[in-house]
């Protein structure tokens, strides 16, 4: 009986915490399970575009290919394949909770949104002699020349996006707007009255404020403009 018990425990003795957030974590390192693998992959997506140790860990796990072992849409979880690639994968329960707790994620989202709104406000209020110029469109374009948007896709609000190309999932990087209207982005947003985008680009030069997007997000978004042969910028 002792030999059997030892054989069951031994595979996990050399596991290490891949989610090490709590430096003084005192609990034992636990092995990966199907349910926790699925939860980890979901939280990797949730942490994108946020901040802190959790974001760093999410990006590292994604680069290591942990997301390849779970298909969220179909529910397919390849636990044994994940263990074969990462036989030492484990985690402290405290670190796991810090990474997967949805309340912590929502708090980080609120902080990011609050900082973003603060960045959108003018650093110095306009003086009274300049007030008449605020009513014209041209001065509004240059009213906040140094307000740079966060490095996120203005459409999906995420840093990276997984897209399938020729049957293979790849990570798509951001592209910067090269024109004042970001190609057809402004026209598409105005057509559907999309305030989530218009509030950032209204009266502004998209190239100056560094509007960024995933090309696949852009192509999907501007399809609302009928009669255009091309959707590229």
DAGITA-V906144 format. One line per field, one symbol per residue. ss: DSSP state (H for helix, E for strand, C for the rest). psi: psi as a letter, one per 40 degrees, with the letter a starting at -180 (. if undefined). A space follows every 50 residues. Layout:
ss: ???
psi: ???
This chain:
ss: CHHHHHHHHHCCCCCEECCCCCCCCCCCEEECCHHHHHHHHHHHHHHCCC CCHHHHHHHHHHHCCHHHHEECCCCEECHHHHHHHCCCEEEEHHHHHHHH CHHHHHHHHHHHHHHHHHHHCCCCCCCHHHHHHHHCHHHHHCCCCCCCCC CCCCCCCCCCEEEEECCEEEEECCEECCCCCCCCHHHHHHHCCCHHHHHH HCCCCCCCCCCEECHHHHHHHHHHCCCCCCCCC
psi: dddddddddddedeiihefhdhdfheiihiihidddddddddddddeheb iadddddddddddeedeeehhddeehhgdddddddgeehaiiddddddde hddddddddddddddddddeihdhiiiddeddeeeidddddedgdehhii gihedefidihhihhfehhihhiiiiheidefbedddddddefgdddddd eheihdddefhiihdddddddeeehiehdiei.
